[in-house]
Amino acid sequence: MNTTGNVATQHYAFLVSEAQFDESFAKIIERQQPYWADPYRRRPNEVNRIGDGRLVYFEDPSGHFLEIRTRPSRV
């Protein structure tokens, strides 16, 4: 997207299968991207294990905060 103004960073979460998580996480590791187990970035290089699921946060090249998770969040 071309814009003359600033674009605010966003948070995007993706619910993925276990296989998709493994494939995506392997790419994060391969690219040596920083990742976190929490949205506050207090637990670097960790995968959050919530119940029987997993989740991880990382940034895309534009600075947006992405999340992949294998179980829906509970509200």
N, CA, C and O of each residue as an XYZ file, in Angstrom:
300
protein
N       0.842     -1.169      0.000
C       0.000      0.000      0.000
C       0.890      1.236      0.000
O       1.856      1.302      0.760
N       0.586      2.184     -0.817
C       1.282      3.454     -0.817
C       0.437      4.471     -0.073
O      -0.768      4.582     -0.300
N       1.074      5.201      0.807
C       0.361      6.217      1.568
C       1.312      7.363      1.871
O       2.529      7.186      1.913
N       0.747      8.519      2.079
C       1.576      9.668      2.437
C       1.648      9.837      3.946
O       2.510     10.560      4.446
N       0.759      9.183      4.676
C       0.755      9.294      6.128
C       1.284      8.045      6.793
O       1.656      7.074      6.134
N       1.311      8.088      8.105
C       1.744      6.926      8.885
C       0.609      5.915      8.976
O      -0.566      6.278      9.021
N       0.974      4.668      9.001
C       0.003      3.601      9.190
C       0.226      3.038     10.589
O       1.332      2.619     10.931
N      -0.831      3.032     11.392
C      -0.713      2.509     12.754
C      -0.503      1.001     12.697
O      -1.113      0.305     11.886
N       0.365      0.513     13.567
C       0.575     -0.928     13.607
C      -0.685     -1.600     14.149
O      -1.409     -1.032     14.966
N      -0.923     -2.793     13.685
C      -2.110     -3.552     14.044
C      -1.702     -4.900     14.629
O      -0.559     -5.334     14.489
N      -2.644     -5.542     15.277
C      -2.455     -6.903     15.796
C      -3.385     -7.813     15.009
O      -4.586     -7.559     14.908
N      -2.815     -8.877     14.452
C      -3.582     -9.860     13.698
C      -3.341    -11.225     14.319
O      -2.196    -11.625     14.528
N      -4.421    -11.942     14.614
C      -4.318    -13.280     15.196
C      -4.887    -14.297     14.225
O      -5.914    -14.062     13.589
N      -4.204    -15.434     14.120
C      -4.619    -16.487     13.203
C      -4.765    -17.792     13.975
O      -3.839    -18.232     14.656
N      -5.928    -18.396     13.859
C      -6.167    -19.709     14.437
C      -5.741    -20.739     13.399
O      -6.288    -20.777     12.296
N      -4.772    -21.570     13.746
C      -4.186    -22.512     12.789
C      -4.210    -23.926     13.363
O      -4.358    -24.115     14.570
N      -4.065    -24.899     12.496
C      -3.968    -26.293     12.941
C      -2.581    -26.519     13.552
O      -1.686    -25.684     13.420
N      -2.424    -27.656     14.216
C      -1.118    -28.006     14.782
C      -0.056    -28.070     13.685
O       1.059    -27.583     13.868
N      -0.404    -28.669     12.550
C       0.551    -28.783     11.435
C       0.910    -27.409     10.881
O       2.074    -27.149     10.576
N      -0.079    -26.528     10.747
C       0.191    -25.175     10.249
C       1.063    -24.406     11.232
O       1.950    -23.657     10.823
N       0.816    -24.589     12.528
C       1.644    -23.931     13.536
C       3.091    -24.383     13.387
O       4.009    -23.565     13.350
N       3.282    -25.709     13.302
C       4.649    -26.236     13.171
C       5.348    -25.676     11.939
O       6.517    -25.296     12.006
N       4.644    -25.623     10.824
C       5.222    -25.106      9.584
C       5.548    -23.620      9.697
O       6.624    -23.186      9.285
N       4.629    -22.844     10.249
C       4.849    -21.402     10.396
C       5.959    -21.111     11.387
O       6.811    -20.256     11.142
N       5.951    -21.823     12.514
C       6.970    -21.593     13.533
C       8.353    -21.969     13.006
O       9.339    -21.311     13.339
N       8.435    -23.009     12.196
C       9.712    -23.386     11.589
C      10.256    -22.250     10.725
O      11.464    -22.019     10.692
N       9.373    -21.546     10.029
C       9.813    -20.411      9.198
C      10.289    -19.257     10.068
O      11.253    -18.576      9.715
N       9.630    -19.027     11.197
C      10.063    -17.974     12.125
C      11.477    -18.279     12.604
O      12.337    -17.399     12.619
N      11.711    -19.521     12.994
C      13.041    -19.931     13.467
C      14.068    -19.834     12.342
O      15.170    -19.322     12.543
N      13.707    -20.325     11.168
C      14.620    -20.303     10.017
C      15.045    -18.880      9.673
O      16.201    -18.642      9.324
N      14.134    -17.956      9.767
C      14.420    -16.547      9.435
C      15.007    -15.777     10.599
O      15.311    -14.590     10.479
N      15.166    -16.447     11.718
C      15.714    -15.836     12.931
C      14.921    -14.602     13.354
O      15.490    -13.600     13.787
N      13.611    -14.692     13.223
C      12.741    -13.598     13.637
C      12.558    -13.647     15.150
O      12.407    -14.730     15.716
N      12.569    -12.520     15.799
C      12.242    -12.511     17.229
C      10.790    -12.956     17.420
O       9.930    -12.665     16.589
N      10.530    -13.655     18.506
C       9.166    -14.070     18.820
C       9.010    -14.105     20.339
O       9.989    -14.155     21.084
N       7.751    -14.078     20.771
C       7.431    -13.990     22.188
C       6.262    -14.899     22.517
O       5.461    -15.247     21.649
N       6.176    -15.279     23.792
C       5.060    -16.087     24.275
C       3.916    -15.218     24.779
O       2.849    -15.730     25.117
N       4.131    -13.916     24.831
C       3.110    -13.018     25.373
C       3.052    -11.727     24.562
O       4.035    -11.351     23.923
N       1.911    -11.049     24.582
C       1.767     -9.822     23.790
C       2.562     -8.638     24.328
O       2.726     -7.637     23.630
N       3.056     -8.737     25.554
C       3.826     -7.641     26.151
C       5.325     -7.786     25.903
O       6.123     -6.952     26.332
N       5.692     -8.856     25.207
C       7.088     -9.121     24.837
C       7.994     -9.291     26.052
O       9.161     -8.901     26.034
N       7.443     -9.872     27.094
C       8.212    -10.126     28.311
C       8.820    -11.528     28.321
O       9.701    -11.824     29.129
N       8.341    -12.393     27.413
C       8.826    -13.781     27.374
C       9.381    -14.091     25.989
O       8.756    -14.819     25.217
N      10.560    -13.538     25.671
C      11.144    -13.773     24.347
C      11.596    -15.216     24.166
O      11.956    -15.901     25.123
N      11.567    -15.654     22.918
C      12.054    -16.987     22.537
C      11.346    -18.123     23.271
O      11.934    -19.166     23.555
N      10.064    -17.892     23.571
C       9.251    -18.923     24.214
C       7.964    -19.095     23.426
O       7.480    -18.162     22.786
N       7.421    -20.300     23.482
C       6.099    -20.586     22.931
C       5.157    -20.715     24.117
O       5.453    -21.434     25.071
N       4.037    -20.032     24.063
C       3.045    -20.103     25.128
C       2.248    -21.391     24.963
O       1.682    -21.649     23.900
N       2.207    -22.177     25.998
C       1.416    -23.415     25.991
C       0.203    -23.167     26.879
O       0.296    -23.166     28.106
N      -0.923    -22.959     26.232
C      -2.165    -22.668     26.934
C      -3.071    -23.896     26.859
O      -3.557    -24.258     25.788
N      -3.287    -24.521     27.996
C      -4.066    -25.751     27.976
C      -3.382    -26.765     27.083
O      -2.217    -27.106     27.288
N      -4.116    -27.245     26.090
C      -3.525    -28.202     25.147
C      -3.135    -27.534     23.832
O      -2.901    -28.213     22.833
N      -3.064    -26.194     23.833
C      -2.708    -25.468     22.618
C      -1.388    -24.729     22.744
O      -0.734    -24.759     23.787
N      -1.012    -24.067     21.659
C       0.222    -23.272     21.627
C      -0.067    -21.952     20.941
O      -0.950    -21.861     20.088
N       0.693    -20.922     21.323
C       0.612    -19.650     20.614
C       1.938    -18.925     20.690
O       2.723    -19.120     21.619
N       2.172    -18.091     19.702
C       3.399    -17.307     19.638
C       3.090    -15.994     18.928
O       2.234    -15.936     18.045
N       3.797    -14.948     19.327
C       3.667    -13.615     18.737
C       4.957    -13.263     18.012
O       6.043    -13.650     18.442
N       4.835    -12.523     16.905
C       6.005    -12.051     16.166
C       5.581    -10.857     15.317
O       4.389    -10.593     15.160
N       6.551    -10.142     14.775
C       6.267     -8.974     13.929
C       6.445     -9.324     12.469
O       7.320    -10.110     12.107
N       5.599     -8.725     11.625
C       5.824     -8.859     10.189
C       6.788     -7.751      9.758
O       7.100     -6.874     10.563
N       7.263     -7.767      8.524
C       8.246     -6.751      8.096
C       7.753     -5.305      8.207
O       8.563     -4.380      8.268
N       6.441     -5.106      8.234
C       5.892     -3.751      8.360
C       5.723     -3.326      9.809
O       5.312     -2.198     10.080
N       6.035     -4.216     10.742
C       5.917     -3.888     12.154
C       4.589     -4.272     12.776
O       4.369     -4.015     13.959
N       3.693     -4.887     12.000
C       2.435     -5.348     12.577
C       2.710     -6.538     13.481
O       3.617     -7.326     13.213
N       1.940     -6.673     14.541
C       2.126     -7.720     15.533
C       1.221     -8.887     15.173
O      -0.003     -8.754     15.181
N       1.820    -10.030     14.859
C       1.079    -11.202     14.429
C       1.078    -12.260     15.527
O       2.007    -12.359     16.329
N       0.023    -13.031     15.535
C      -0.128    -14.104     16.514
C      -0.632    -15.343     15.786
O      -1.577    -15.270     15.000
N      -0.001    -16.470     16.051
C      -0.540    -17.735     15.559
C      -0.859    -18.578     16.787
O      -0.074    -18.643     17.733
N      -2.018    -19.218     16.758
C      -2.463    -20.012     17.892
C      -3.207    -21.242     17.412
O      -3.825    -21.237     16.348
N      -3.140    -22.302     18.216
C      -3.790    -23.552     17.824
C      -5.133    -23.762     18.519
O      -5.846    -24.709     18.189
N      -5.492    -22.911     19.462
C      -6.779    -22.996     20.149
C      -7.380    -21.591     20.225
O      -6.650    -20.609     20.364
N      -8.701    -21.497     20.136
C      -9.327    -20.175     20.253
C      -9.073    -19.568     21.634
O      -8.922    -20.287     22.622
N      -9.029    -18.249     21.684
C      -8.889    -17.590     22.986
C     -10.218    -17.682     23.720
O     -11.286    -17.726     23.109
N     -10.126    -17.709     25.023
C     -11.336    -17.769     25.846
C     -11.626    -16.391     26.371
O     -10.741    -15.704     26.881
N     -12.854    -15.997     26.245
C     -13.250    -14.651     26.688
C     -13.950    -14.732     28.010
O     -14.362    -13.707     28.553
